[in-house]
Amino acid sequence: MKKKTQIRINDLSRFLLYMLGHRPDEFGLVPDKEGWLSFREILRAWHEEPGWGYVREIHLREVLTGKDRELFEWEGKRVRAEERRWRLDLCGPKPVVPKILFSGLRKRAHPHVMEKGLTSTGSLVLSPDSAMALRMAQRRDQDPVVLKIATALAHEEGVVFHSFGELFLTDCIPARCIVGPPVTEEVRQALEAARAKKEKPPPAADFTPGSFVLEAGRDPDRSRQKGRKERGWKERARKVRREKG
């Protein structure tokens, strides 16, 4: 039993080393500039591979604390390979880009993207393979929408692409460069209703005839604003009673 477990850990170690140190792009993964990937990203990609659906975080930690631990560096819930044979260069020469690239996105974002284009706080990850674009998008949505990107039009709009293995990165894609399934009328109406609801001004206060709003700033007796009576009121009250007496 112990021997089988060790064989399994060895297999996981080799797989992780290939994924992190050699070809992360082959799994639709883009590490940061320092090579880090989160456990979550790695496990999602692992589960997509036939025969690796059983892998959990505990197995990943077994690799990182086992005999091959010197091959990796990890902190918290992220890991990288000590030796990386790939390079993420966002300042290098412009690559040769295929005429069509693919991008997957959540279905609920589809109407907005078709109208406004694609943007991201980080980098947009595009693939020349629609299946890979679908695979990456399904990590965020079980039923995503896959769009085509016309790269020639994107170049005309000043879009710059960077290559990372078999993947391409960019900052944004204008709407006119995107080809995708039409937005259904039902979805469009729902989107317009949501916009109208968001932009609808708050209802005006309902006043009965003769009523008015008292603004605190216009109250001549400021002492009443804090629920306190003006100083000396007791003395004045006694004086009035004496005069009447």
MARVEX-911826 format. One record per residue (C-alpha): residue number from 1; x, y, z. Coordinates in pm, 1 decimal. Layout:
N
num,u,v,w
NUM,X,Y,Z
...
***
This chain:
245
num,u,v,w
1,0.0,0.0,0.0
2,282.6,235.6,90.7
3,454.9,161.2,-239.5
4,137.6,243.5,-437.4
5,101.7,570.7,-248.0
6,461.0,666.7,-326.2
7,412.6,587.6,-695.4
8,104.5,809.9,-697.7
9,294.4,1096.2,-529.4
10,579.8,1057.6,-779.2
11,332.9,1082.8,-1067.1
12,175.0,1391.7,-915.1
13,517.2,1547.9,-866.9
14,616.5,1494.4,-1229.3
15,283.6,1628.6,-1348.3
16,309.2,1938.4,-1126.3
17,666.0,2004.6,-1239.1
18,564.0,1986.8,-1604.6
19,265.0,2212.9,-1543.3
20,452.2,2478.6,-1345.7
21,800.8,2458.1,-1490.6
22,749.7,2369.5,-1856.1
23,408.3,2427.0,-2014.9
24,145.3,2602.0,-1801.5
25,-10.3,2734.1,-2123.5
26,-87.2,2376.2,-2229.4
27,-339.2,2369.0,-1943.0
28,-478.2,2716.0,-2005.4
29,-280.7,2860.7,-1713.6
30,-91.3,3188.5,-1700.9
31,123.4,3233.8,-1386.8
32,218.6,3579.3,-1268.8
33,556.0,3727.0,-1366.5
34,722.3,3552.1,-1073.4
35,579.6,3212.9,-1166.9
36,313.8,3179.2,-896.3
37,-14.8,2995.2,-940.2
38,-281.3,2941.4,-675.3
39,-372.4,2594.4,-549.8
40,-723.6,2657.1,-677.4
41,-610.7,2724.8,-1035.3
42,-386.8,2417.9,-1034.9
43,-651.8,2185.5,-896.4
44,-911.2,2302.4,-1147.6
45,-672.2,2233.7,-1434.8
46,-575.2,1897.7,-1285.2
47,-937.5,1786.5,-1258.5
48,-985.3,1846.3,-1630.7
49,-723.9,1584.8,-1715.6
50,-850.0,1224.4,-1756.9
51,-765.2,1013.5,-1453.9
52,-670.0,1306.8,-1229.4
53,-1010.3,1404.1,-1093.4
54,-930.5,1254.8,-753.7
55,-655.1,1506.2,-674.1
56,-723.6,1730.7,-375.3
57,-527.9,1993.9,-187.7
58,-399.5,1733.8,56.4
59,-234.5,1546.7,-233.1
60,-76.3,1868.1,-356.7
61,66.8,1932.3,-11.8
62,204.3,1576.6,-1.6
63,407.3,1656.3,-311.6
64,528.4,1988.6,-171.8
65,646.6,1828.8,152.4
66,775.7,1503.2,-0.5
67,1108.3,1400.1,-146.4
68,1071.2,1638.8,-444.0
69,999.1,1943.1,-228.9
70,1320.8,2114.4,-342.8
71,1175.7,2137.2,-694.4
72,902.1,2372.7,-575.5
73,851.1,2680.5,-365.0
74,522.6,2742.1,-192.1
75,375.1,2990.0,50.8
76,20.5,2999.8,178.7
77,-194.8,2861.0,-100.8
78,24.2,2934.4,-400.8
79,317.3,2751.0,-556.4
80,578.2,2783.2,-830.3
81,853.7,2569.4,-979.6
82,1207.2,2659.5,-875.2
83,1327.2,2614.7,-1234.5
84,1101.5,2760.6,-1502.6
85,1163.4,2704.6,-1871.8
86,895.5,2942.3,-1991.6
87,904.5,3318.9,-2007.6
88,627.7,3575.6,-1964.1
89,747.0,3884.4,-2149.9
90,494.0,4163.1,-2196.9
91,753.0,4401.1,-2340.1
92,902.9,4178.9,-2609.2
93,854.8,4192.6,-2987.6
94,504.5,4161.4,-3126.8
95,418.2,3799.9,-3208.1
96,254.7,3662.5,-3521.3
97,-111.5,3640.6,-3424.0
98,-368.6,3407.5,-3587.2
99,-653.1,3575.3,-3774.7
100,-902.4,3444.4,-3520.8
101,-862.7,3402.2,-3146.4
102,-1123.3,3274.5,-2901.5
103,-1234.2,3394.4,-2561.3
104,-1486.9,3242.2,-2323.6
105,-1691.3,3432.3,-2068.7
106,-1980.9,3398.0,-1827.5
107,-2319.2,3392.8,-1997.5
108,-2445.9,3683.5,-1786.8
109,-2159.8,3901.8,-1920.4
110,-2243.1,3823.4,-2283.7
111,-2478.6,4121.9,-2355.7
112,-2242.7,4373.3,-2195.0
113,-1937.1,4242.7,-2382.0
114,-2114.5,4248.9,-2718.8
115,-2200.2,4613.7,-2655.4
116,-1892.1,4742.5,-2472.8
117,-1613.0,4496.6,-2560.2
118,-1379.9,4288.8,-2344.5
119,-1178.1,4441.1,-2063.0
120,-994.1,4304.0,-1763.0
121,-818.6,4433.0,-1452.1
122,-533.8,4195.4,-1540.7
123,-472.7,4039.3,-1881.7
124,-728.0,3887.0,-2114.0
125,-621.7,3533.1,-2201.3
126,-710.9,3427.6,-2556.0
127,-656.5,3102.4,-2739.9
128,-638.7,3006.4,-3109.0
129,-826.3,2688.9,-3008.0
130,-1198.2,2723.9,-2930.7
131,-1189.7,2408.0,-2717.1
132,-921.1,2557.0,-2493.3
133,-1115.8,2883.7,-2465.1
134,-1421.8,2683.5,-2361.5
135,-1217.9,2481.7,-2111.8
136,-1080.5,2794.7,-1944.7
137,-1422.3,2962.3,-1934.2
138,-1587.7,2657.6,-1776.7
139,-1373.7,2711.2,-1468.9
140,-1592.0,3016.9,-1400.5
141,-1922.9,2918.9,-1560.6
142,-2056.7,2572.1,-1643.6
143,-2231.3,2703.5,-1955.2
144,-2013.6,2988.2,-2088.5
145,-2026.8,3174.5,-2419.3
146,-1730.3,3147.6,-2657.9
147,-1654.9,3451.7,-2873.8
148,-1437.6,3497.4,-3182.2
149,-1186.7,3781.5,-3190.1
150,-1098.6,3928.6,-3530.6
151,-734.2,4015.6,-3470.2
152,-688.6,4223.3,-3786.5
153,-963.9,4461.3,-3673.7
154,-813.3,4460.6,-3325.6
155,-476.6,4568.2,-3469.3
156,-653.4,4855.4,-3646.9
157,-791.4,4963.0,-3309.8
158,-441.1,4968.4,-3163.8
159,-472.2,4646.1,-2963.6
160,-136.5,4489.1,-2876.7
161,-105.8,4112.3,-2830.7
162,160.3,3923.6,-2637.2
163,225.1,3552.4,-2673.4
164,262.2,3303.7,-2390.6
165,325.5,2959.5,-2534.0
166,7.9,2872.2,-2724.9
167,-192.5,3149.8,-2558.0
168,-218.0,3522.6,-2629.3
169,-259.9,3806.8,-2381.3
170,-394.5,4158.3,-2422.2
171,-556.1,4437.5,-2219.7
172,-884.9,4489.1,-2402.1
173,-1081.4,4403.9,-2715.9
174,-1321.0,4662.5,-2868.5
175,-1676.0,4546.9,-2937.8
176,-1644.9,4578.6,-3316.8
177,-1369.9,4314.8,-3314.7
178,-1590.3,4054.5,-3144.5
179,-1810.1,3799.6,-3321.4
180,-2040.6,3586.1,-3112.1
181,-2388.0,3444.0,-3072.1
182,-2660.2,3708.4,-3094.9
183,-2805.0,3832.1,-2769.2
184,-3163.9,3703.3,-2748.0
185,-3448.4,3951.2,-2714.1
186,-3539.9,3800.4,-2377.8
187,-3191.0,3860.1,-2242.7
188,-3182.1,4209.8,-2391.8
189,-3511.6,4305.1,-2227.8
190,-3393.3,4170.2,-1892.8
191,-3075.5,4376.4,-1924.8
192,-3269.5,4693.3,-2010.8
193,-3505.3,4635.1,-1716.7
194,-3207.5,4597.5,-1482.9
195,-3056.3,4920.7,-1616.5
196,-3383.4,5109.5,-1579.3
197,-3419.6,4988.8,-1223.7
198,-3064.6,5098.3,-1143.8
199,-3110.9,5443.4,-1299.0
200,-3460.6,5504.9,-1157.9
201,-3458.5,5808.1,-922.0
202,-3580.7,5757.2,-566.0
203,-3955.0,5822.9,-520.8
204,-4050.4,6170.1,-404.2
205,-4180.0,6203.2,-49.6
206,-4559.2,6185.6,-25.8
207,-4692.9,6491.3,161.6
208,-5051.2,6567.8,251.3
209,-5189.8,6915.3,172.1
210,-5072.8,7175.1,422.8
211,-4775.2,6972.6,544.9
212,-4417.8,7092.1,519.4
213,-4064.9,6969.2,577.0
214,-3875.7,7122.1,863.0
215,-3508.8,7163.2,778.9
216,-3288.0,7153.0,1086.0
217,-3058.3,7417.9,944.5
218,-3346.9,7665.0,922.0
219,-3484.2,7607.9,1272.3
220,-3464.5,7944.6,1455.5
221,-3442.4,7770.0,1791.8
222,-3119.0,7571.1,1753.0
223,-3132.2,7459.1,2113.2
224,-3415.2,7219.7,2026.9
225,-3206.4,7026.8,1774.9
226,-3023.6,6833.0,2043.2
227,-3327.1,6782.0,2265.3
228,-3202.4,7032.5,2526.0
229,-3374.2,7341.8,2666.2
230,-3200.7,7676.5,2650.4
231,-2998.9,7770.0,2955.2
232,-3180.6,7989.8,3216.2
233,-3529.6,7866.2,3133.1
234,-3599.4,7772.6,3497.2
235,-3514.6,8120.8,3620.2
236,-3733.2,8282.6,3355.1
237,-4019.9,8048.9,3442.6
238,-3996.2,8139.7,3815.6
239,-3984.6,8511.9,3728.7
240,-4303.6,8482.5,3520.5
241,-4482.5,8300.5,3804.8
242,-4377.4,8567.6,4057.8
243,-4498.6,8847.0,3832.1
244,-4833.4,8674.8,3789.1
245,-4855.5,8610.3,4161.4
***
